[in-house]
Amino acid sequence: MVTNKVELPFGYIQLLLNEKPVEFEYEKMESSYWDENNIEINPLGAIEIVINTENYKANDELYIYCSAGKLVNDGGDEYTVNAVAELEEYTYGIGGPDTEYLEWKLGNVPNSIPDSSECGYTGRSIALELSDVTSNGLKYLVVEVDKSKYNEDSFAIPVIWESNTKPYAYNIVSFMTC
């Protein structure tokens, strides 16, 4: 579905390009979490925002803006960043590429993956650099890339939410947005 704002049970999410709302795609996300007893759990809600950067220019700023609560940087993992907010009724989070760690695709970071021959030289994987994790979302800066080596025009931002009546609300949101 294409929109310029996704309404969620606790607020909305917009994609801002240079501080102006722009259209983006989103779809329901099918994903699961396994708890400490190896029981599969599905979150109350999960969507994936797909951002196509093909027509953006170098130095454009993208802001995945979340209207509800105060997101806190949750650390992510080796290749992602995520932020989580705990509201009165829900815990929700967003995740995205941590571009500092995407450089392994260039082959310039030795020993960053067990067998770098699996990647080869593919160029930057995405034409973005993470510039900030704010209390309202993630900010990226569009960077100039060598189009002959560039291999992706889009990336996905997972948005997960769970009711705070569930004891695993924070864990499922944190895990699934990494």
TAWOSUL-V525856 format. One record per backbone hydrogen bond with DSSP energy under -1.0 kcal/mol. CO is the residue of the C=O (numbers start at 1). NH is the residue of the N-H. Records with the same first field share a line. If there is no record, write none. Layout:
BEGIN
CO = NH / NH
END
This chain:
BEGIN
1 = 26
3 = 24
6 = 13
8 = 11
11 = 8
12 = 67
13 = 6
14 = 65
15 = 22
16 = 63
17 = 20
20 = 17
24 = 3
25 = 50
27 = 48
33 = 41
35 = 38
39 = 35
41 = 33
45 = 161
46 = 29
47 = 159
48 = 27
49 = 157
50 = 25
51 = 155
53 = 56
57 = 60
60 = 142
61 = 18
62 = 140
63 = 16 / 65
64 = 138
65 = 14
72 = 84
79 = 98
81 = 96
82 = 74
83 = 94
84 = 72
85 = 92
89 = 164
90 = 87
91 = 162
92 = 85
93 = 160
94 = 83
96 = 81
97 = 99
98 = 101
102 = 105
103 = 106
104 = 107
105 = 122
109 = 112
115 = 118
116 = 119 / 120
124 = 151
126 = 128
127 = 143
129 = 141
132 = 139
135 = 71
136 = 66
137 = 134
138 = 64
139 = 131 / 132
140 = 62
141 = 129
142 = 59
146 = 149 / 150
153 = 53
155 = 51
157 = 49
158 = 95
159 = 47
160 = 93
161 = 45
162 = 91
163 = 166
166 = 169
168 = 172
169 = 173
170 = 174
171 = 175
172 = 176
173 = 177
175 = 178
END
